[in-house]
């Protein structure tokens, strides 16, 4: 006699059952090379190399993206930046990660001990411990839902990525997942010659990105809210007209964007002076970018781009010679 069918039990609410994306590989702009004495040293390269966990080139990826790609299209795997971007102090040795910290406290990996951060290992030009960033992305052109990770200790790269993430969040109101992004590398001249840094940008205009995010949010909300609640009640009376200015109405507050633009302009002058720009050059850069715009939002966007450009040039003189942790 056949036994009675029993519904399968499923796990609920356990921390160790949280979904974890598969690490499909890493994208790097550095690799291990040999010195004249035969010692293994980091070597910079001028293209993006995709490697597996044993640092072997993933030829299947390069067959699709090219042998020496300098950019690729990607999407972020989550709407929570903590899921795809990790910025922290990290100290490495040949055996692996020694400790990591947030600028106030750090955790020693082996013992779990909590120590002050940054510490003496973060001091000096050749510090063992440096701010490091790890970005996880999905590459839609590849037949995989796994993530590819970009690891970098280069200050300009971490600043570029941090800026992109913050701006995307501001533009979309906190929506990240699924937005097409251009991930690419650019050369710049540092103290030790030409180096490469990572950059991330949107694939479309900010306005269209905003509209796409709004549409996606609207579609999502329509699934959560009963359709009848989304209908306009035409039986409701029209709201009373607000009093005109001078008839008891409160004056509108000053536009926040204008205040931000003024602050950005002041910061740009200060940083441009540090970089050694003349007043004439700074004014010319402003007029050719932010000065060409006709509204506060566009001016703010261009001003932030100009500030990022200046910060990149300042960082170039402090840049380490390699674009990422080529030994990781």
C-alpha positions as CSV (number, residue, x, y, z in Angstrom):
1,X,0.0,0.0,0.0
2,X,1.4,3.3,-1.0
3,X,2.4,5.6,1.9
4,X,0.8,9.0,2.4
5,X,2.5,11.9,0.7
6,X,4.3,14.1,3.1
7,X,5.1,17.7,2.4
8,X,8.8,18.4,2.3
9,X,10.2,20.5,5.1
10,X,12.2,23.5,4.2
11,X,14.7,25.6,6.1
12,X,13.6,29.1,7.2
13,X,15.5,31.9,8.9
14,X,18.9,30.3,9.2
15,X,21.9,32.6,8.6
16,X,23.9,29.9,6.9
17,X,21.2,29.4,4.2
18,X,21.6,33.0,2.9
19,X,22.3,33.0,-0.9
20,X,25.9,33.4,-1.8
21,X,26.9,34.4,-5.4
22,X,29.4,32.2,-7.1
23,X,32.7,33.9,-7.7
24,X,33.2,33.2,-11.4
25,X,36.6,34.9,-11.5
26,X,38.6,38.1,-11.0
27,X,39.3,41.0,-13.4
28,X,42.8,42.4,-13.0
29,X,45.2,44.9,-14.5
30,X,48.3,43.4,-13.0
31,X,50.0,40.1,-13.0
32,X,53.0,38.3,-11.5
33,X,56.3,38.6,-13.3
34,X,59.9,37.8,-12.7
35,X,62.7,40.2,-11.8
36,X,66.2,40.0,-13.4
37,X,67.2,37.9,-10.3
38,X,64.3,35.5,-10.9
39,X,62.2,36.9,-8.0
40,X,58.4,37.0,-8.4
41,X,57.2,40.6,-8.6
42,X,54.0,42.5,-9.5
43,X,53.9,43.6,-13.1
44,X,51.5,46.2,-14.6
45,X,49.6,45.4,-17.8
46,X,47.6,47.7,-20.1
47,X,44.5,45.6,-20.4
48,X,42.0,43.7,-18.3
49,X,42.9,40.1,-17.6
50,X,40.3,37.6,-16.3
51,X,41.7,34.9,-14.0
52,X,40.4,32.0,-11.9
53,X,41.2,31.2,-8.3
54,X,44.6,29.9,-9.2
55,X,45.4,33.1,-11.2
56,X,45.1,31.2,-14.5
57,X,43.7,33.1,-17.5
58,X,40.1,32.3,-18.2
59,X,40.3,31.8,-21.9
60,X,36.5,31.3,-22.3
61,X,35.9,34.8,-21.1
62,X,38.6,36.3,-23.4
63,X,37.1,34.4,-26.3
64,X,34.0,36.6,-25.8
65,X,35.4,39.9,-24.6
66,X,38.6,39.9,-26.5
67,X,42.2,39.0,-25.8
68,X,43.2,42.3,-24.4
69,X,39.9,44.2,-23.4
70,X,40.1,47.6,-21.8
71,X,36.4,47.7,-20.9
72,X,33.3,45.6,-20.6
73,X,29.6,46.0,-19.8
74,X,28.4,44.9,-16.3
75,X,25.5,45.1,-13.9
76,X,25.5,45.2,-10.1
77,X,24.0,42.1,-8.4
78,X,22.1,43.9,-5.7
79,X,20.5,47.1,-4.6
80,X,22.5,47.1,-1.4
81,X,26.1,48.5,-1.9
82,X,27.3,46.4,1.0
83,X,26.6,43.3,-1.2
84,X,28.9,44.4,-4.0
85,X,31.4,47.0,-2.7
86,X,33.8,46.5,0.2
87,X,36.2,49.3,1.0
88,X,38.5,48.8,4.0
89,X,42.0,48.8,5.3
90,X,43.7,45.5,4.5
91,X,47.1,44.0,5.3
92,X,48.3,41.1,3.3
93,X,51.1,38.6,3.6
94,X,52.1,35.7,1.4
95,X,49.9,33.4,3.5
96,X,46.8,35.6,2.9
97,X,44.8,38.4,4.6
98,X,46.3,39.3,8.0
99,X,43.7,41.8,9.2
100,X,41.1,44.3,7.9
101,X,39.6,47.4,9.4
102,X,37.3,50.3,8.9
103,X,39.6,53.2,10.0
104,X,38.6,52.9,13.6
105,X,39.0,49.3,14.6
106,X,40.4,46.2,12.8
107,X,40.0,42.5,13.2
108,X,43.0,40.1,13.1
109,X,41.9,37.2,10.9
110,X,43.8,34.4,12.7
111,X,42.7,35.3,16.3
112,X,39.7,37.4,15.9
113,X,41.3,40.0,18.1
114,X,40.1,43.6,17.7
115,X,42.9,46.3,17.4
116,X,43.1,50.0,16.6
117,X,42.9,51.0,12.9
118,X,44.9,52.3,11.2
119,X,48.0,51.0,12.9
120,X,51.8,51.4,12.3
121,X,51.6,49.1,9.3
122,X,49.5,51.7,7.5
123,X,52.3,54.4,7.8
124,X,54.8,55.4,5.1
125,X,54.9,55.3,1.3
126,X,55.5,51.5,1.3
127,X,52.9,50.7,3.9
128,X,51.9,47.0,4.2
129,X,48.3,48.0,5.0
130,X,46.4,50.3,2.6
131,X,42.8,51.1,1.9
132,X,41.6,48.4,-0.5
133,X,38.4,48.0,-2.6
134,X,36.6,45.0,-3.9
135,X,33.8,45.4,-6.5
136,X,31.6,42.5,-7.6
137,X,29.7,42.7,-10.9
138,X,27.8,40.4,-13.2
139,X,28.9,40.5,-16.9
140,X,25.7,39.9,-19.0
141,X,27.6,39.1,-22.1
142,X,28.9,35.9,-20.5
143,X,26.9,32.7,-20.0
144,X,27.1,32.9,-16.2
145,X,25.2,34.4,-13.2
146,X,28.4,34.3,-11.1
147,X,30.1,37.5,-10.1
148,X,33.5,38.8,-11.2
149,X,35.5,40.6,-8.6
150,X,37.8,43.6,-9.1
151,X,40.3,44.1,-6.3
152,X,42.4,47.3,-6.1
153,X,44.6,49.1,-3.6
154,X,45.1,52.1,-6.0
155,X,43.8,55.3,-4.4
156,X,42.5,56.7,-7.7
157,X,40.7,53.5,-8.5
158,X,38.9,53.2,-5.2
159,X,38.0,56.9,-5.4
160,X,36.6,56.5,-8.9
161,X,34.5,53.5,-7.9
162,X,33.3,55.0,-4.7
163,X,32.2,58.2,-6.6
164,X,30.3,56.2,-9.2
165,X,28.4,54.2,-6.6
166,X,27.5,57.3,-4.6
167,X,26.3,59.1,-7.7
168,X,24.3,56.2,-9.1
169,X,22.6,56.0,-5.7
170,X,21.8,59.7,-5.8
171,X,20.5,59.7,-9.3
172,X,18.2,56.6,-8.9
173,X,17.2,57.1,-5.3
174,X,19.1,54.0,-4.1
175,X,18.5,51.7,-7.1
176,X,21.6,49.8,-8.4
177,X,20.6,46.3,-9.6
178,X,20.4,45.7,-13.3
179,X,21.6,49.2,-14.4
180,X,24.0,48.7,-17.4
181,X,27.4,50.0,-16.5
182,X,30.6,50.6,-18.4
183,X,33.6,49.2,-16.5
184,X,36.9,50.4,-18.0
185,X,40.5,51.3,-17.4
186,X,42.3,54.5,-18.2
187,X,46.0,55.4,-18.3
188,X,47.5,58.3,-16.4
189,X,51.0,59.5,-15.7
190,X,52.3,59.0,-12.2
191,X,55.7,59.4,-10.5
192,X,56.8,56.0,-11.8
193,X,55.5,56.3,-15.4
194,X,52.2,55.3,-17.0
195,X,49.8,53.4,-14.8
196,X,46.2,52.3,-15.2
197,X,43.2,52.9,-13.0
198,X,39.6,51.5,-12.8
199,X,36.6,53.6,-13.6
200,X,32.8,52.9,-13.7
201,X,30.2,54.9,-15.5
202,X,26.5,54.6,-16.6
203,X,25.8,53.5,-20.2
204,X,23.0,56.1,-20.7
205,X,22.2,59.7,-19.8
206,X,21.4,60.3,-16.1
207,X,17.8,61.3,-17.0
208,X,17.1,58.0,-18.8
209,X,18.7,56.0,-16.0
210,X,16.3,57.8,-13.5
211,X,13.3,57.1,-15.7
212,X,14.3,53.4,-16.0
213,X,14.6,53.2,-12.2
214,X,11.2,54.9,-11.7
215,X,9.6,52.5,-14.1
216,X,11.1,49.5,-12.4
217,X,10.0,50.8,-9.0
218,X,6.5,51.4,-10.3
219,X,6.3,47.9,-11.7
220,X,7.5,46.4,-8.4
221,X,5.0,48.5,-6.4
222,X,2.1,47.5,-8.7
223,X,2.8,43.9,-7.7
224,X,2.7,44.8,-4.0
225,X,-0.3,47.2,-3.9
226,X,-3.8,46.1,-5.0
227,X,-4.7,47.7,-8.3
228,X,-7.8,49.3,-6.9
229,X,-5.6,51.4,-4.5
230,X,-3.6,52.7,-7.5
231,X,-6.7,54.1,-9.2
232,X,-7.4,57.8,-8.9
233,X,-10.6,58.6,-7.0
234,X,-12.2,61.2,-9.3
235,X,-15.0,61.8,-6.7
236,X,-12.6,63.5,-4.3
237,X,-12.9,67.3,-4.2
238,X,-10.2,69.4,-5.7
239,X,-7.7,70.6,-3.1
240,X,-8.0,74.3,-2.2
241,X,-5.6,76.5,-4.0
242,X,-2.6,77.6,-2.0
243,X,-2.3,81.3,-1.2
244,X,-0.2,83.3,-3.6
245,X,3.1,84.8,-2.4
246,X,2.4,87.8,-0.2
247,X,-1.0,86.5,1.0
248,X,0.2,84.6,4.0
249,X,2.1,81.9,2.2
250,X,5.5,80.9,3.5
251,X,8.4,81.7,1.2
252,X,9.9,78.7,-0.6
253,X,13.2,77.5,0.9
254,X,16.4,78.1,-1.1
255,X,17.1,75.3,-3.6
256,X,19.6,72.8,-2.0
257,X,21.2,72.1,-5.3
258,X,22.3,75.8,-5.7
259,X,24.0,75.6,-2.3
260,X,25.8,72.3,-3.3
261,X,26.9,73.9,-6.6
262,X,28.4,76.9,-4.7
263,X,30.2,74.5,-2.3
264,X,31.5,72.4,-5.2
265,X,32.8,75.6,-7.0
266,X,34.7,76.7,-3.9
267,X,36.2,73.2,-3.4
268,X,37.2,73.1,-7.1
269,X,39.1,76.4,-6.8
270,X,40.9,75.2,-3.7
271,X,41.9,71.8,-5.2
272,X,42.8,73.4,-8.6
273,X,45.2,75.7,-6.7
274,X,46.8,72.7,-5.0
275,X,47.3,71.2,-8.4
276,X,49.0,74.3,-9.6
277,X,46.4,75.5,-12.0
278,X,46.3,79.2,-12.8
279,X,43.1,81.2,-12.1
280,X,42.6,81.5,-15.9
281,X,42.9,77.7,-16.4
282,X,40.4,77.0,-13.6
283,X,37.9,79.5,-15.0
284,X,38.3,78.0,-18.5
285,X,37.7,74.5,-17.2
286,X,34.6,75.7,-15.4
287,X,33.2,77.5,-18.4
288,X,33.8,74.6,-20.8
289,X,31.9,72.2,-18.4
290,X,29.6,73.3,-15.7
291,X,29.3,76.8,-17.2
292,X,27.7,75.4,-20.4
293,X,24.7,74.0,-18.5
294,X,21.4,75.7,-18.1
295,X,20.0,74.2,-14.8
296,X,21.3,73.6,-11.3
297,X,21.2,69.8,-11.5
298,X,23.2,69.7,-14.8
299,X,25.7,72.2,-13.4
300,X,26.1,70.0,-10.2
301,X,26.7,66.9,-12.3
302,X,29.4,68.6,-14.5
303,X,31.0,70.3,-11.4
304,X,31.3,66.9,-9.7
305,X,33.0,65.5,-12.9
306,X,35.4,68.4,-13.0
307,X,36.2,67.9,-9.3
308,X,36.8,64.2,-9.9
309,X,39.2,65.1,-12.8
310,X,41.2,67.3,-10.6
311,X,41.3,64.7,-7.8
312,X,42.5,62.1,-10.3
313,X,45.4,64.4,-11.4
314,X,46.3,65.1,-7.8
315,X,46.2,61.4,-7.0
316,X,48.4,60.6,-10.0
317,X,51.4,62.0,-8.2
318,X,50.7,59.7,-5.2
319,X,49.7,56.6,-7.2
320,X,51.4,53.3,-6.6
321,X,52.9,51.9,-9.8
322,X,50.4,49.0,-10.1
323,X,46.7,49.2,-10.9
324,X,45.6,46.5,-8.5
325,X,46.7,43.8,-6.1
326,X,48.2,41.6,-8.8
327,X,49.3,39.1,-6.3
328,X,45.8,38.4,-4.9
